[in-house]
């Protein structure tokens, strides 16, 4: 069994920050608790993530950052009533998914929820359809294309 090191060390650092002390006993306790948690919780994680194509991951992260900034401005205009007389229609949208990897789906959920104006509302039991709530749903087909091409395709390259 391979023991991961970064997570327990990160948990130890978090422990030291929270306790605001850097004594030998506290560092030792943080290490014991960190490694103990990681080793005991490994059985609860039956599927290991398989990461590929790191370059694609960096590109996706940049796209998400740009989309979050753009969405903040778009939602801000809606909240301030600067829609140019256009009616804002919110609604739910079902998006068919090809990705089944639970780690990729989790990242997709974070991306969608972190982007202002959209919220991950549900996923079918077989992970084939994502229900998405959109604050300003003007063109459902465009939303489906955007989620599938801009987010799902690169996530599939990374995780599957």
C-alpha positions in Angstrom: 0.0 0.0 0.0 1.4 3.4 -1.0 1.0 6.1 1.7 0.4 9.5 0.4 2.5 12.2 2.0 1.2 15.6 0.8 -2.2 15.4 2.4 -1.0 14.4 5.9 1.6 17.1 5.8 -1.0 19.6 4.7 -3.3 18.5 7.5 -0.4 19.0 9.9 0.3 22.5 8.7 -3.4 23.3 9.0 -3.4 21.9 12.6 -0.4 24.1 13.5 -2.1 27.2 12.0 -5.3 26.5 13.9 -3.5 25.9 17.2 -1.2 28.8 16.7 1.8 27.1 18.3 4.9 25.4 16.9 6.0 23.1 19.7 7.5 19.7 19.2 4.5 18.0 20.8 2.0 19.8 18.6 4.0 19.0 15.4 4.1 15.4 16.4 0.4 15.3 17.3 -0.4 16.9 13.9 1.7 14.3 12.0 0.1 11.4 13.9 -3.4 12.7 13.4 -2.7 13.6 9.8 -1.2 10.2 8.8 -3.8 8.4 10.9 -6.7 10.1 9.2 -5.3 9.4 5.7 -4.5 5.8 6.4 -7.9 5.1 8.1 -10.0 6.9 5.4 -8.3 5.2 2.4 -10.8 2.3 2.5 -13.7 4.8 2.1 -12.3 5.9 -1.2 -12.7 2.9 -3.6 -11.9 4.8 -6.8 -8.4 6.3 -7.1 -8.1 9.4 -9.3 -6.1 8.9 -12.4 -4.8 12.2 -13.6 -3.5 12.7 -17.1 -2.7 15.6 -19.4 -1.5 18.2 -16.8 -1.2 20.9 -19.6 -5.0 20.4 -20.3 -5.6 21.0 -16.6 -3.8 24.3 -16.6 -5.7 25.4 -19.7 -9.0 24.5 -18.1 -8.1 26.3 -14.9 -7.3 29.5 -16.9 -10.7 29.1 -18.8 -12.5 28.7 -15.5 -10.9 31.8 -14.0 -11.8 33.9 -17.1 -15.4 32.5 -17.0 -15.7 33.4 -13.3 -14.6 36.9 -13.9 -17.0 37.3 -16.9 -19.9 35.8 -15.0 -19.3 38.1 -12.1 -19.8 41.1 -14.4 -22.8 39.6 -16.1 -24.5 38.8 -12.8 -23.6 42.3 -11.5 -25.3 43.8 -14.5 -28.4 41.7 -13.8 -28.5 42.6 -10.1 -28.1 46.3 -10.8 -30.9 46.1 -13.4 -28.6 47.0 -16.3 -30.1 44.4 -18.7 -30.9 46.9 -21.5 -34.6 46.2 -21.2 -34.0 42.5 -21.9 -36.0 40.1 -19.8 -34.0 37.9 -17.5 -35.3 34.3 -17.5 -33.9 31.9 -15.0 -34.5 28.2 -15.4 -33.3 24.6 -15.1 -31.5 22.8 -17.9 -30.8 19.1 -18.4 -27.3 18.5 -19.8 -26.4 15.0 -21.1 -23.0 14.0 -19.9 -20.5 11.5 -21.3 -18.1 11.7 -18.4 -18.6 9.1 -15.6 -15.4 9.5 -13.5 -16.5 10.6 -10.0 -13.5 12.9 -9.6 -14.2 14.6 -13.0 -17.8 15.0 -12.0 -16.8 16.5 -8.7 -14.5 19.0 -10.4 -17.3 19.8 -12.9 -19.6 20.5 -10.0 -17.1 22.9 -8.4 -16.6 24.7 -11.7 -20.3 25.1 -12.4 -21.1 26.2 -8.8 -18.1 28.6 -8.6 -19.2 30.4 -11.7 -21.7 33.1 -10.7 -25.2 32.6 -12.3 -25.1 28.8 -12.4 -25.7 26.1 -9.8 -25.3 22.4 -10.0 -28.8 21.2 -9.1 -28.6 17.5 -9.4 -27.2 14.4 -11.2 -29.1 11.3 -12.3 -28.2 8.0 -10.6 -26.3 6.8 -13.6 -24.4 10.1 -13.9 -25.7 10.6 -17.4 -27.6 13.9 -17.0 -26.7 17.0 -15.1 -29.4 19.3 -13.9 -28.2 22.9 -14.0 -29.9 26.1 -12.8 -29.0 29.1 -14.8 -29.8 32.7 -13.7 -30.1 34.0 -17.2 -31.2 31.2 -19.5 -31.5 32.8 -23.0 -30.2 30.0 -25.2 -30.4 26.5 -23.7 -28.5 24.9 -26.6 -25.6 27.3 -26.2 -25.4 26.4 -22.5 -25.3 22.7 -23.3 -22.6 23.3 -25.9 -20.6 25.4 -23.5 -20.7 23.0 -20.6 -19.9 20.0 -22.8 -17.1 21.6 -24.9 -15.6 24.1 -22.5 -15.6 22.0 -19.3 -16.6 18.3 -19.8 -14.3 17.6 -22.8 -11.1 18.8 -21.0 -12.2 17.0 -17.8 -12.6 13.8 -19.7 -9.0 14.2 -21.1 -7.7 14.8 -17.6 -9.6 12.1 -15.6 -10.6 9.4 -18.1 
